[in-house]
Amino acid sequence: MAPKRRPETQKIPELVVRPKSKRNRSPGEPEPEAKHLCVKRPGSSRRFGSSCPREGLARLQVPPPCSCFLRALHRHRLGQSAPPALQQALQQSFLNSLTSYRIFQKAAPFDRRATALAWHPTHPSTVAVGSKGGDILLWNFGIKDKPTFLKGIGAGGSITGMKFNPLNANQFFTSSMEGTTRLQDFKGNTLRVFTSSTTCNLWYCSLDVSAQSRVVVTGDNLGNVILLNMDGKELWNLKIHKRKVTHVALHPSCDWFLATASVDQTVKIWDLRQIKGKSSFLYSLPHRQGVNAASFSPDGARLLTTDQKSEIRVYSASQWDSPPSLIPHPHRHFQHLTPIKASWHPRHNLIVVGRYPDPNFENCTPYELRTIDMFDGSSGKMMYQLYDPESNGIISLSEFSPMGDTLASVMGYHVLIWSQDDAGR
């Protein structure tokens, strides 16, 4: 399909620089430890274990420094496995630093809620955000220049997925309710259209990209998943879910390994080399509700899923039949709210997710705050909660930068950038 140019305008988003202030106390209500859910085969599951209160965060102490800390850190930077004691010490040090995190920049560039979020892979202060109207903000919050604002089509143009091009960081992929999966540059030019729908009854809900295999995978609202190469050639197009595919994720190191999530209450694991139809999945992981997201951990060892009500699950990628860890958490689905999705911290064994307090949730407390919650990826314990009383809306999307020191969040129409206060460094 011939490349075309989308409308382009630029405007400065509303920026608010947060002054340094005393720490806002996090809610002190303890969370239960992760429960376990046994998943034998598709359609059968059982729960075991029980919840128990965690120790207060104030009691957590940084472990004594390892005598070989610098040597172990050097090995870690070389890509060698870091000792567990070092990993735990680094994670605890990061958790302690969260007490000084503040919202230091805030933007409200859209006339409809934000729906997608992606960090630039190499530029530490650049983030891309898409909206329900199809608008896209490319924001380098580290400089005072005008952000790039690409105007969408308005109603019906919702950006459902965003990924920077791993082969050219000046380009990015989007999937949208406009009925396309496309590659664009920062000037708003459409460089290639990978999928396009001619009917308003079909749109694309998710995408992922592999640099190694040079493929693009996208899912639609009817349960179809399409695999294409970087030239736009369709490799296969199969209906592998009964309903909308909300998320597709390629494994970070074995990119022939694909996870798909759907509102049909399943997450399925596939081998891209062997897909022949809807029954050729390697594993099917049933859930009690529709599923908003499924994402592999940075090391590829685990899979994190977020349902549409009150469960976060962590599966072992080496033992899919083993019971996953289940973390009870309120994040129920609401039609006019961008679906809440949990994400991994890129450097630590932490899960990050926005809280939508639910009076029907088992552990709900009166006047519960709309926080950003951080859980230990192994134990399921609540480790920290971020909160700003001046930005107290529901946080739908939260992702740390590739370096792991800056957090971008989506709250309704707003984009929030959290970082450590200079006084706390």
TORFI-692147 format. One record per residue (C-alpha): residue in one letter; x, y, z. Coordinates in steps of 0.001 Angstrom, whole numbers, plus 500000, padded with zeros to 6 digits. Last residue first. Layout:
@vexke = A, u = X, v = Y, w = Z
...
This chain:
@vexke = R, u = 519265, v = 511220, w = 545937
@vexke = G, u = 516371, v = 512194, w = 548168
@vexke = A, u = 516791, v = 515962, w = 547877
@vexke = D, u = 516897, v = 515655, w = 544099
@vexke = D, u = 513416, v = 514107, w = 544188
@vexke = Q, u = 513383, v = 510717, w = 542481
@vexke = S, u = 511256, v = 510515, w = 539377
@vexke = W, u = 507637, v = 510280, w = 538322
@vexke = I, u = 506325, v = 511471, w = 534954
@vexke = L, u = 502540, v = 511720, w = 534653
@vexke = V, u = 500540, v = 511771, w = 531412
@vexke = H, u = 496994, v = 513079, w = 531782
@vexke = Y, u = 493696, v = 512585, w = 529960
@vexke = G, u = 492667, v = 509705, w = 532240
@vexke = M, u = 495710, v = 508841, w = 534327
@vexke = V, u = 498594, v = 507376, w = 532303
@vexke = S, u = 501879, v = 506787, w = 534091
@vexke = A, u = 505555, v = 507155, w = 533217
@vexke = L, u = 508127, v = 506040, w = 535796
@vexke = T, u = 511799, v = 507026, w = 535838
@vexke = D, u = 514724, v = 505034, w = 537297
@vexke = G, u = 514376, v = 501671, w = 535543
@vexke = M, u = 516964, v = 502279, w = 532834
@vexke = P, u = 514452, v = 501016, w = 530244
@vexke = S, u = 511933, v = 503556, w = 531596
@vexke = F, u = 509358, v = 502299, w = 534079
@vexke = E, u = 505811, v = 501634, w = 532943
@vexke = S, u = 502445, v = 502542, w = 534414
@vexke = L, u = 499079, v = 502283, w = 532642
@vexke = S, u = 495562, v = 502724, w = 534036
@vexke = I, u = 496216, v = 505062, w = 536973
@vexke = I, u = 492854, v = 506053, w = 538474
@vexke = G, u = 492764, v = 509681, w = 539563
@vexke = N, u = 494503, v = 511152, w = 542600
@vexke = S, u = 496899, v = 513573, w = 540959
@vexke = E, u = 497112, v = 516318, w = 543625
@vexke = P, u = 497187, v = 513776, w = 546448
@vexke = D, u = 500220, v = 512023, w = 544869
@vexke = Y, u = 500565, v = 508314, w = 545557
@vexke = L, u = 503146, v = 505571, w = 545094
@vexke = Q, u = 502616, v = 502300, w = 546951
@vexke = Y, u = 505445, v = 499976, w = 548024
@vexke = M, u = 506420, v = 496347, w = 548577
@vexke = M, u = 503105, v = 494495, w = 548450
@vexke = K, u = 504002, v = 490838, w = 548718
@vexke = G, u = 503506, v = 488556, w = 545709
@vexke = S, u = 506386, v = 486361, w = 546857
@vexke = S, u = 508268, v = 486065, w = 543577
@vexke = G, u = 507398, v = 489200, w = 541589
@vexke = D, u = 507525, v = 491446, w = 544656
@vexke = F, u = 504620, v = 493824, w = 544302
@vexke = M, u = 504458, v = 497529, w = 543484
@vexke = D, u = 501183, v = 499422, w = 543655
@vexke = I, u = 500412, v = 502735, w = 541993
@vexke = T, u = 497770, v = 504286, w = 544221
@vexke = R, u = 494127, v = 505197, w = 544021
@vexke = L, u = 493551, v = 505601, w = 547761
@vexke = E, u = 491209, v = 503571, w = 549956
@vexke = Y, u = 488600, v = 505705, w = 551705
@vexke = P, u = 487338, v = 502746, w = 553719
@vexke = T, u = 489426, v = 499561, w = 553298
@vexke = C, u = 489107, v = 496911, w = 550602
@vexke = N, u = 490594, v = 493527, w = 551467
@vexke = E, u = 487910, v = 491288, w = 549974
@vexke = F, u = 487091, v = 493558, w = 547018
@vexke = N, u = 483422, v = 494529, w = 546904
@vexke = P, u = 484156, v = 498153, w = 547788
@vexke = D, u = 486539, v = 498273, w = 544789
@vexke = P, u = 489557, v = 500577, w = 544771
@vexke = Y, u = 491098, v = 500983, w = 541299
@vexke = R, u = 494827, v = 500413, w = 541885
@vexke = G, u = 497479, v = 500950, w = 539193
@vexke = V, u = 500069, v = 498246, w = 538535
@vexke = V, u = 503844, v = 497674, w = 538804
@vexke = I, u = 505355, v = 494209, w = 539325
@vexke = L, u = 508876, v = 493958, w = 540739
@vexke = N, u = 511794, v = 491565, w = 540249
@vexke = H, u = 514160, v = 494381, w = 539364
@vexke = R, u = 515739, v = 495824, w = 536234
@vexke = P, u = 512961, v = 496320, w = 533664
@vexke = H, u = 510143, v = 496647, w = 536250
@vexke = W, u = 507394, v = 494409, w = 534964
@vexke = S, u = 503951, v = 495647, w = 533925
@vexke = A, u = 500353, v = 495391, w = 535148
@vexke = K, u = 497558, v = 496534, w = 532855
@vexke = I, u = 494459, v = 498577, w = 533709
@vexke = P, u = 491999, v = 498939, w = 530836
@vexke = T, u = 491558, v = 502596, w = 529786
@vexke = L, u = 488412, v = 503679, w = 531617
@vexke = H, u = 485102, v = 504523, w = 529990
@vexke = Q, u = 483812, v = 500944, w = 529836
@vexke = F, u = 484983, v = 499935, w = 533300
@vexke = H, u = 487053, v = 496848, w = 534090
@vexke = R, u = 488055, v = 496126, w = 537662
@vexke = H, u = 491538, v = 496858, w = 539007
@vexke = P, u = 491439, v = 495591, w = 542602
@vexke = H, u = 494360, v = 493235, w = 543442
@vexke = P, u = 494583, v = 489630, w = 544626
@vexke = I, u = 498011, v = 488266, w = 543625
@vexke = L, u = 497992, v = 484703, w = 542306
@vexke = S, u = 501216, v = 482781, w = 541927
@vexke = P, u = 500858, v = 480202, w = 539193
@vexke = P, u = 500323, v = 476490, w = 539830
@vexke = S, u = 502681, v = 474339, w = 537769
@vexke = D, u = 501414, v = 473233, w = 534360
@vexke = W, u = 503294, v = 476049, w = 532609
@vexke = Q, u = 506590, v = 474882, w = 534039
@vexke = S, u = 509515, v = 476591, w = 532291
@vexke = A, u = 507724, v = 479886, w = 531696
@vexke = S, u = 506697, v = 480068, w = 535350
@vexke = Y, u = 503363, v = 481853, w = 535612
@vexke = V, u = 502638, v = 485059, w = 537558
@vexke = R, u = 499002, v = 486036, w = 537977
@vexke = I, u = 497251, v = 489324, w = 538776
@vexke = E, u = 493634, v = 488965, w = 539803
@vexke = S, u = 490872, v = 491434, w = 540683
@vexke = K, u = 488622, v = 492372, w = 537790
@vexke = Q, u = 489592, v = 492475, w = 534124
@vexke = D, u = 492542, v = 490059, w = 534328
@vexke = T, u = 496215, v = 490986, w = 534375
@vexke = T, u = 498806, v = 488388, w = 533355
@vexke = L, u = 502560, v = 488201, w = 534040
@vexke = L, u = 504632, v = 485483, w = 532373
@vexke = R, u = 507915, v = 484258, w = 533808
@vexke = A, u = 511453, v = 483293, w = 532809
@vexke = G, u = 511729, v = 485638, w = 529819
@vexke = D, u = 514570, v = 487635, w = 531401
@vexke = P, u = 512626, v = 490890, w = 531000
@vexke = S, u = 509451, v = 489221, w = 532327
@vexke = F, u = 506981, v = 488126, w = 529676
@vexke = S, u = 503722, v = 490028, w = 529251
@vexke = A, u = 500050, v = 489064, w = 529253
@vexke = A, u = 497407, v = 491796, w = 529268
@vexke = N, u = 493730, v = 492674, w = 529683
@vexke = V, u = 492334, v = 489194, w = 530384
@vexke = G, u = 488621, v = 488374, w = 530541
@vexke = Q, u = 487599, v = 486880, w = 533856
@vexke = R, u = 488051, v = 483591, w = 535747
@vexke = H, u = 491221, v = 482716, w = 533840
@vexke = P, u = 492190, v = 479709, w = 531722
@vexke = L, u = 495838, v = 479156, w = 530712
@vexke = S, u = 496051, v = 477343, w = 527388
@vexke = Y, u = 499348, v = 475691, w = 526533
@vexke = L, u = 501250, v = 474708, w = 523398
@vexke = F, u = 498581, v = 476065, w = 521062
@vexke = S, u = 497745, v = 474104, w = 517909
@vexke = S, u = 493986, v = 474051, w = 518496
@vexke = K, u = 493237, v = 477442, w = 516928
@vexke = G, u = 495028, v = 476584, w = 513708
@vexke = K, u = 498310, v = 475569, w = 512101
@vexke = I, u = 500846, v = 477224, w = 514362
@vexke = Q, u = 504111, v = 475270, w = 514366
@vexke = R, u = 506910, v = 477772, w = 513807
@vexke = L, u = 505124, v = 480490, w = 515789
@vexke = D, u = 505177, v = 478239, w = 518863
@vexke = W, u = 502177, v = 479339, w = 520890
@vexke = I, u = 501120, v = 480065, w = 524480
@vexke = K, u = 497499, v = 480939, w = 525168
@vexke = V, u = 495914, v = 483242, w = 527738
@vexke = T, u = 492227, v = 482604, w = 528281
@vexke = Q, u = 489129, v = 484374, w = 529566
@vexke = D, u = 487485, v = 484937, w = 526129
@vexke = V, u = 488506, v = 488582, w = 526697
@vexke = S, u = 491806, v = 487580, w = 525178
@vexke = A, u = 495516, v = 487242, w = 525846
@vexke = T, u = 498163, v = 485942, w = 523434
@vexke = A, u = 501653, v = 484695, w = 524299
@vexke = L, u = 504172, v = 483954, w = 521528
@vexke = F, u = 507427, v = 481960, w = 521467
@vexke = W, u = 509205, v = 482265, w = 518092
@vexke = D, u = 510920, v = 485254, w = 519673
@vexke = C, u = 512992, v = 483117, w = 521983
@vexke = S, u = 514929, v = 485916, w = 523744
@vexke = P, u = 512325, v = 488544, w = 524679
@vexke = H, u = 509301, v = 486217, w = 524165
@vexke = L, u = 506769, v = 487827, w = 521855
@vexke = A, u = 503689, v = 489394, w = 523424
@vexke = V, u = 500147, v = 489830, w = 522066
@vexke = H, u = 497409, v = 491577, w = 524041
@vexke = T, u = 493662, v = 492240, w = 523967
@vexke = V, u = 492703, v = 489622, w = 521391
@vexke = K, u = 488931, v = 490061, w = 521079
@vexke = R, u = 486782, v = 486909, w = 521125
@vexke = K, u = 486857, v = 483182, w = 520387
@vexke = H, u = 490635, v = 483085, w = 520115
@vexke = I, u = 492922, v = 481524, w = 517486
@vexke = K, u = 491416, v = 482908, w = 514282
@vexke = L, u = 494377, v = 482698, w = 511921
@vexke = N, u = 496255, v = 485014, w = 509550
@vexke = W, u = 499623, v = 483774, w = 508309
@vexke = L, u = 502850, v = 485054, w = 506784
@vexke = E, u = 501456, v = 488371, w = 505567
@vexke = K, u = 504083, v = 490404, w = 503727
@vexke = G, u = 504487, v = 493887, w = 505190
@vexke = D, u = 508209, v = 494228, w = 504516
@vexke = M, u = 508899, v = 493749, w = 508225
@vexke = N, u = 507401, v = 490259, w = 508083
@vexke = L, u = 503790, v = 489626, w = 508994
@vexke = L, u = 501930, v = 487502, w = 511574
@vexke = I, u = 498196, v = 488037, w = 512051
@vexke = V, u = 496115, v = 487042, w = 515079
@vexke = N, u = 492327, v = 486775, w = 514808
@vexke = G, u = 489996, v = 486810, w = 517806
@vexke = L, u = 487332, v = 489143, w = 516422
@vexke = N, u = 488682, v = 492352, w = 518002
@vexke = D, u = 492060, v = 492070, w = 516280
@vexke = G, u = 495567, v = 490859, w = 517079
@vexke = T, u = 498939, v = 491973, w = 515707
@vexke = V, u = 502338, v = 490351, w = 515143
@vexke = V, u = 505213, v = 492070, w = 513359
@vexke = V, u = 508280, v = 490138, w = 512234
@vexke = R, u = 511955, v = 490858, w = 511786
@vexke = S, u = 513086, v = 487580, w = 513376
@vexke = Q, u = 515714, v = 489286, w = 515541
@vexke = A, u = 514039, v = 492684, w = 515731
@vexke = S, u = 510731, v = 491245, w = 516913
@vexke = V, u = 507611, v = 493433, w = 517098
@vexke = D, u = 504415, v = 493371, w = 519156
@vexke = L, u = 500847, v = 494455, w = 518528
@vexke = S, u = 497436, v = 494905, w = 520129
@vexke = C, u = 493796, v = 495828, w = 519511
@vexke = Y, u = 493271, v = 495990, w = 515761
@vexke = W, u = 489871, v = 496834, w = 514293
@vexke = L, u = 486988, v = 495100, w = 512565
@vexke = N, u = 483326, v = 496155, w = 512625
@vexke = C, u = 484086, v = 499551, w = 511069
@vexke = T, u = 484753, v = 497823, w = 507761
@vexke = T, u = 487560, v = 498217, w = 505220
@vexke = S, u = 490234, v = 496975, w = 507583
@vexke = S, u = 493948, v = 497547, w = 507102
@vexke = T, u = 496968, v = 495568, w = 508172
@vexke = F, u = 500676, v = 496238, w = 507650
@vexke = V, u = 500500, v = 499837, w = 506443
@vexke = R, u = 503964, v = 501207, w = 505747
@vexke = L, u = 505787, v = 504518, w = 506056
@vexke = T, u = 502899, v = 506611, w = 507357
@vexke = N, u = 504325, v = 510112, w = 507785
@vexke = G, u = 503530, v = 511801, w = 511095
@vexke = K, u = 506818, v = 513669, w = 511437
@vexke = F, u = 508128, v = 511239, w = 514051
@vexke = D, u = 507927, v = 508339, w = 511618
@vexke = Q, u = 505115, v = 505866, w = 511199
@vexke = L, u = 504637, v = 502098, w = 510823
@vexke = R, u = 501071, v = 500809, w = 510659
@vexke = T, u = 498475, v = 498431, w = 512047
@vexke = T, u = 495121, v = 499656, w = 510812
@vexke = G, u = 491388, v = 499588, w = 511477
@vexke = E, u = 490899, v = 503084, w = 512894
@vexke = M, u = 490527, v = 501199, w = 516158
@vexke = S, u = 494314, v = 501281, w = 516277
@vexke = S, u = 497595, v = 499427, w = 516141
@vexke = T, u = 500772, v = 501500, w = 516151
@vexke = F, u = 504400, v = 500983, w = 515140
@vexke = F, u = 507184, v = 503510, w = 515730
@vexke = Q, u = 509985, v = 505215, w = 513857
@vexke = N, u = 513031, v = 507249, w = 514861
@vexke = A, u = 514341, v = 504234, w = 516830
@vexke = N, u = 515073, v = 502364, w = 513598
@vexke = L, u = 515535, v = 498582, w = 513767
@vexke = P, u = 513741, v = 498144, w = 517111
@vexke = N, u = 510818, v = 500208, w = 515756
@vexke = F, u = 509153, v = 501786, w = 518772
@vexke = K, u = 506038, v = 499954, w = 519903
@vexke = M, u = 502494, v = 501241, w = 520436
@vexke = G, u = 499134, v = 499511, w = 520954
@vexke = T, u = 495442, v = 500412, w = 521123
@vexke = I, u = 495496, v = 503918, w = 519623
@vexke = S, u = 491840, v = 505003, w = 519426
@vexke = G, u = 490767, v = 506361, w = 516038
@vexke = G, u = 487010, v = 505869, w = 516271
@vexke = A, u = 486271, v = 509432, w = 517350
@vexke = G, u = 489107, v = 511780, w = 516451
@vexke = I, u = 491162, v = 511246, w = 513292
@vexke = G, u = 494503, v = 511677, w = 515012
@vexke = K, u = 496787, v = 514712, w = 515316
@vexke = L, u = 500491, v = 514081, w = 515784
@vexke = F, u = 502004, v = 516170, w = 518597
@vexke = T, u = 505769, v = 516525, w = 518869
@vexke = P, u = 506783, v = 518078, w = 522166
@vexke = K, u = 507913, v = 521708, w = 522042
@vexke = D, u = 511463, v = 522255, w = 523253
@vexke = K, u = 512126, v = 522616, w = 526980
@vexke = I, u = 514253, v = 519486, w = 527291
@vexke = G, u = 514189, v = 516388, w = 529500
@vexke = F, u = 510475, v = 515807, w = 528923
@vexke = N, u = 511145, v = 514474, w = 525443
@vexke = W, u = 507514, v = 513907, w = 524488
@vexke = L, u = 506173, v = 512204, w = 521401
@vexke = L, u = 502406, v = 512648, w = 521798
@vexke = I, u = 500056, v = 510719, w = 519511
@vexke = D, u = 496413, v = 511569, w = 518767
@vexke = G, u = 494152, v = 508695, w = 517651
@vexke = G, u = 491102, v = 510024, w = 519480
@vexke = K, u = 491382, v = 507439, w = 522251
@vexke = S, u = 494924, v = 508628, w = 522871
@vexke = G, u = 498510, v = 507517, w = 522240
@vexke = V, u = 501594, v = 508223, w = 524349
@vexke = A, u = 505245, v = 508110, w = 523346
@vexke = V, u = 508022, v = 508673, w = 525902
@vexke = T, u = 511432, v = 510299, w = 525670
@vexke = S, u = 513655, v = 510948, w = 528690
@vexke = P, u = 515964, v = 507922, w = 528591
@vexke = H, u = 516584, v = 507897, w = 524830
@vexke = T, u = 517559, v = 504356, w = 523798
@vexke = P, u = 514383, v = 502239, w = 523757
@vexke = H, u = 511888, v = 505136, w = 523657
@vexke = W, u = 509250, v = 504336, w = 526227
@vexke = A, u = 505748, v = 503279, w = 525182
@vexke = L, u = 502219, v = 504129, w = 526364
@vexke = A, u = 498722, v = 503504, w = 525026
@vexke = T, u = 495154, v = 504631, w = 525840
@vexke = A, u = 495221, v = 508279, w = 526932
@vexke = R, u = 491764, v = 509753, w = 527492
@vexke = R, u = 490205, v = 512156, w = 525001
@vexke = D, u = 490873, v = 515867, w = 524400
@vexke = F, u = 494599, v = 515193, w = 524659
@vexke = P, u = 497699, v = 517162, w = 525693
@vexke = A, u = 497410, v = 516994, w = 529501
@vexke = A, u = 501033, v = 516840, w = 530622
@vexke = K, u = 502687, v = 516419, w = 534023
@vexke = Q, u = 506283, v = 516711, w = 535086
@vexke = F, u = 507994, v = 516261, w = 538462
@vexke = I, u = 505611, v = 513737, w = 539974
@vexke = R, u = 507552, v = 512683, w = 543057
@vexke = Y, u = 509769, v = 509792, w = 544162
@vexke = S, u = 511577, v = 510324, w = 547488
@vexke = T, u = 510150, v = 507291, w = 549318
@vexke = L, u = 510857, v = 505277, w = 546156
@vexke = S, u = 514575, v = 505253, w = 546996
@vexke = N, u = 514039, v = 502578, w = 549655
@vexke = L, u = 512533, v = 500309, w = 547010
@vexke = F, u = 515610, v = 500822, w = 544815
@vexke = S, u = 517948, v = 499874, w = 547667
@vexke = Q, u = 515816, v = 496818, w = 548342
@vexke = Q, u = 516104, v = 495766, w = 544700
@vexke = L, u = 519875, v = 496233, w = 544669
@vexke = A, u = 520264, v = 494231, w = 547888
@vexke = Q, u = 518012, v = 491427, w = 546621
@vexke = Q, u = 519902, v = 491129, w = 543350
@vexke = L, u = 523212, v = 491164, w = 545219
@vexke = A, u = 522092, v = 488389, w = 547559
@vexke = P, u = 520771, v = 486383, w = 544598
@vexke = P, u = 524216, v = 486450, w = 542935
@vexke = A, u = 524247, v = 488270, w = 539598
@vexke = S, u = 524229, v = 486157, w = 536444
@vexke = Q, u = 526612, v = 487393, w = 533793
@vexke = G, u = 525522, v = 490084, w = 531362
@vexke = L, u = 528715, v = 492113, w = 531620
@vexke = R, u = 526846, v = 494567, w = 533813
@vexke = H, u = 526074, v = 491752, w = 536272
@vexke = R, u = 529721, v = 490716, w = 536376
@vexke = H, u = 530671, v = 494301, w = 537282
@vexke = L, u = 528011, v = 494325, w = 539987
@vexke = A, u = 529414, v = 491091, w = 541421
@vexke = R, u = 532920, v = 492542, w = 541517
@vexke = L, u = 531674, v = 495745, w = 543086
@vexke = F, u = 529651, v = 493917, w = 545735
@vexke = C, u = 532293, v = 491352, w = 546718
@vexke = S, u = 531926, v = 492022, w = 550441
@vexke = C, u = 528162, v = 492085, w = 549942
@vexke = P, u = 526498, v = 495042, w = 551589
@vexke = P, u = 524395, v = 494312, w = 554672
@vexke = P, u = 520731, v = 493739, w = 553768
@vexke = V, u = 518623, v = 496906, w = 553545
@vexke = Q, u = 515986, v = 496762, w = 556248
@vexke = L, u = 512257, v = 496279, w = 555958
@vexke = R, u = 510467, v = 497159, w = 559159
@vexke = A, u = 508979, v = 500357, w = 557759
@vexke = L, u = 507418, v = 498343, w = 554961
@vexke = G, u = 505161, v = 496673, w = 557473
@vexke = E, u = 505349, v = 492863, w = 557621
@vexke = R, u = 502951, v = 491132, w = 555330
@vexke = P, u = 499641, v = 489678, w = 556376
@vexke = C, u = 498824, v = 486075, w = 555444
@vexke = S, u = 496849, v = 484686, w = 552571
@vexke = S, u = 496025, v = 481013, w = 552264
@vexke = G, u = 497237, v = 478039, w = 550280
@vexke = F, u = 495325, v = 476272, w = 547553
@vexke = R, u = 493130, v = 477144, w = 544668
@vexke = R, u = 491972, v = 474738, w = 541985
@vexke = S, u = 491867, v = 474848, w = 538214
@vexke = S, u = 490327, v = 473046, w = 535256
@vexke = G, u = 489209, v = 474534, w = 531931
@vexke = P, u = 492450, v = 474296, w = 530002
@vexke = R, u = 494748, v = 471875, w = 531821
@vexke = K, u = 496172, v = 471614, w = 535314
@vexke = V, u = 496073, v = 475158, w = 536568
@vexke = C, u = 496675, v = 475340, w = 540312
@vexke = L, u = 496153, v = 478803, w = 541755
@vexke = H, u = 498450, v = 480089, w = 544423
@vexke = K, u = 497978, v = 483022, w = 546757
@vexke = A, u = 500389, v = 485903, w = 546770
@vexke = E, u = 500843, v = 487490, w = 550148
@vexke = P, u = 498034, v = 489617, w = 551475
@vexke = E, u = 498282, v = 493414, w = 551435
@vexke = P, u = 498855, v = 495521, w = 554495
@vexke = E, u = 497023, v = 498834, w = 554982
@vexke = G, u = 499632, v = 501523, w = 555462
@vexke = P, u = 498673, v = 503860, w = 552662
@vexke = S, u = 501743, v = 505751, w = 551500
@vexke = R, u = 502783, v = 508908, w = 553336
@vexke = N, u = 503333, v = 511944, w = 551214
@vexke = R, u = 507009, v = 512871, w = 551494
@vexke = K, u = 507790, v = 516473, w = 552107
@vexke = S, u = 507838, v = 518705, w = 549108
@vexke = K, u = 509947, v = 519570, w = 546109
@vexke = P, u = 507889, v = 521520, w = 543615
@vexke = R, u = 506016, v = 519680, w = 540829
@vexke = V, u = 506563, v = 521114, w = 537383
@vexke = V, u = 503231, v = 521276, w = 535559
@vexke = L, u = 503196, v = 521036, w = 531809
@vexke = E, u = 500033, v = 521518, w = 529768
@vexke = P, u = 500979, v = 520094, w = 526414
@vexke = I, u = 502620, v = 522336, w = 523856
@vexke = K, u = 501096, v = 522069, w = 520428
@vexke = Q, u = 502158, v = 520641, w = 517103
@vexke = T, u = 500028, v = 519698, w = 514164
@vexke = E, u = 500197, v = 516853, w = 511703
@vexke = P, u = 497500, v = 515279, w = 509542
@vexke = R, u = 498554, v = 511807, w = 508315
@vexke = R, u = 500825, v = 511367, w = 505334
@vexke = K, u = 500463, v = 508418, w = 502991
@vexke = P, u = 502635, v = 505475, w = 502022
@vexke = A, u = 501378, v = 503440, w = 499063
@vexke = M, u = 500000, v = 500000, w = 500000
